[in-house]
Amino acid sequence: MKKDLTKGNITKTLLLFSAPMILGNLLQQCYNIADTFIVGKFLGSNALAAVGSAYSLMTFLTSVLIGLCMGSGAVLSTAFGANDKQRMRQGMTISFIFITAVTVLMNIAIVLCINPILKILHTPPEIYKLMHDYTIIIFSGIYFVFLYNYFAFLLRAIGNSVVPLYFLAVATVLNIVLDIIFVPILQMGVGGAALATVVAQAVSGLGIGFYTWIKEPWLRLRKNDFKVNKKSTAEVIRHSIGACVQQSVMNFGILMIQGLVNSFGTTVMAAFSAAVKIDSFAYMPAQEFGNAFSLFISQNYGSGKYDRVHQGMKKALKTSVIFCLILSAAIFILAPELMQIFVDGLEIDIIRTGSTYLRIEGSFYFGIGILFLLYGFYRGIGKPEMSLILTIISLGTRVALAYILAPISSIGVNGIWWAIPIGWILADTVGILFIKKTKCIKIDE
């Protein structure tokens, strides 16, 4: 199940390593779609709008933990590529303690600040309680989110992208089954949907932790691993915080967009909620391919195989762009039909608004595909700050343009939709020019 990313055909290696990650995220998105479908069909449009808006908040906050785990994973992958096991276990010690502390503080902050947060998001009165209840329950399981992602990135760092898929698959199926039991059968409302998620997260988080302890004994921390030095601590925290801030900025921008969308009322909120699920599902393979590419870069960079890094960038770029162009055509053609998966066919305004969003976004998926590769590249070569800069450019452009264009009566909500791909393309341009100008990888050294 382990894959040595420093050897073999580059395209084949990338595809085989990324495939379980893509399948895992597809399963996760299938759950999100099932969750939205069940809530929308059995609890109505208000519940759909509440869960969709809460999902944006949840994505932002959990992105902090995922970013921390992602950043530490890049450090661990580099150490593994250099065959430095002591450095790797020290990195594990530092990152586990650090991210645990962040998780606990975040959970406390959510409980204390949920009402001000909902007000900042311009949550309509008719869905306020629904969103409040859903959010409080969902974040009671945030530590399990940390556990799953920590061990998933750890296993991927040593070339094992298959086992995280197994645990995610079990959690996804359990989640859907519990959704069906809690929502339409036991009639527990949006709280039931949230509880189903927490139980499934607990199974995946605890399960993958026990697996790693039993099957990878060399990764068990020893007494000497707690004697960390300043250099190791600084390296882990720098990469973890860099990836964390990048993920947080990205999702904070999305959260700000959600607040602007909410100001257009529940019809646009419901359309955005359903369309974002489709959007996320559509470009998710490109995102996971970028994450796999980051670990490919880390291992090869740690091994000193700079030419393989260079060739990997070329081949990954070609693969991602071809996939995104095919996907764009499919989304543009099928947008109305896809919206009707979540929304009753009689909800004409919601379907029309969501279809417009999907056709604008979908036409430019190549932009986000390239951006995910750039994020992965810069994390892999030890420059997480550059990934953050690209995220700020992308999201800053998106948010600024959205807030400028949306109030113009002749443009309206379409201004929000158009701002997003413009941000992608601008960030892509800066990221590629930086590579060419600085020559930040050494070839044939």
C-alpha positions, 0 to 999 in steps of 0.5 A: 500500500506504500508508494515510493514517490522518488522512483518510477514513471512520474505520471503513473506514480502521481496518478496511482498515489493520488487516486485513493486521495481523490476517491476518498474525497469523492466519498466525502463529497458524496456524503455532503451531497447526501446530507444536502439531499436529505436535508433539502428533501425532508426538512425544506428550503430553510433547513437547506439554507441553514445547513449550507451556510453552516457548512461554509462556516464549518469548512472555514474553521476545520480548514485551520486544522486541515492546514496545520496537518497538511503543513506538518505532513509536508515536513514529515514527507521531506524527512521521510524522503531524506530517510531521517526517521529521528527528525520525522518522529520529532516532527510528529511530536511537535505537530501533534502537541501543537495541533491538539492545543489549537483544536481545544482552543478552537472548540472553546472559542466556537461555544463562546462566540457562535452568536456574534459569528452568526450575526456577522454572517447576516443570518436571516431570523427564520434560519438563525436557530437552525444554523445555531443548533447545527453548528454547536453539535457539529463542532462538538466533534472537532477533535475527531476531525483533527485525529483523522487528518493528522494520521491521514497526512502522516500515512500519506507522508510515508507513501500510504494513501490507501488506508486513509481511504478505507477509514473515510469510506467506512465513515461516509457510509456510516454518515449516510446511514445515520442521516437516514435514521436521524432525519426522516425516520427519527425526525431529529431535524438538522441536529440529527444531520449534525449528530450523524456527522460527529459519530462518523468523524469519531469512527474515522479519527479513532480508527485511523489512529489505532491502525497507525499505532498497530501497523506502523510501530516505528512511528510510535513516539519514544522518550528521545522524540520529546527532546526536540530542538529549536530548529525542528520546532521552528520548521514544523510550526513554520510549515504548519502555520503557513499551510494553516493560514493559507487554508484559513484565508482561502476559506475566510474569503469563502465565508465573506462571500457567504455573508454577501450571498446571505444578503440577497435572501434565502432563494440565492442562499439555497441556490448557492448552497446546492451549487457550491456542493456541485462545484466542490464535487466537480473540482475536488479531484484537481484539489486532491491531485494537487495535495498528492503532488505536494507530497510527491514534491516533498519526497523528491525535494528531500531526496535531492532529485531536483530534475524529477521535481521539475519534470513532475511539475510539467506532467502534473500541469498537463494532466490537471488542465486536460481533466479540468477542461473536460469537466468544464464542458460537462458542468456547463451542459448539465448545470440545470439537471445537476441543480435538480438533484438538490432542489425540487424542479418547481423551484425555478428561481433557485435552479436558474440562479444556481445554474448561472453560478455553475456555468460561470465557475465551471468554465474556468476550472483550469484556473483552480486546477493550476492554482492547486498545483502551485500551492502543492509545489510551493509547500513541497519545496519549503516555501509555504509563504508563497502559497499563502501569497497566492491565496491572498491574491486569489481571495483578495481579488475575489472578495474585493470584486464581489463587494464592488460588483454585487451592489451594482443593480445591472450586475447583482449577484452575478458579480459574485460569481464572476469575481471567483475565476478572475481571482484564480487566473490572477493568482496563477499568473503570479505563481508561474511568473515567480517560478520562472523569474526566481528559478526556485528549484535547481535542475540536475544538481 
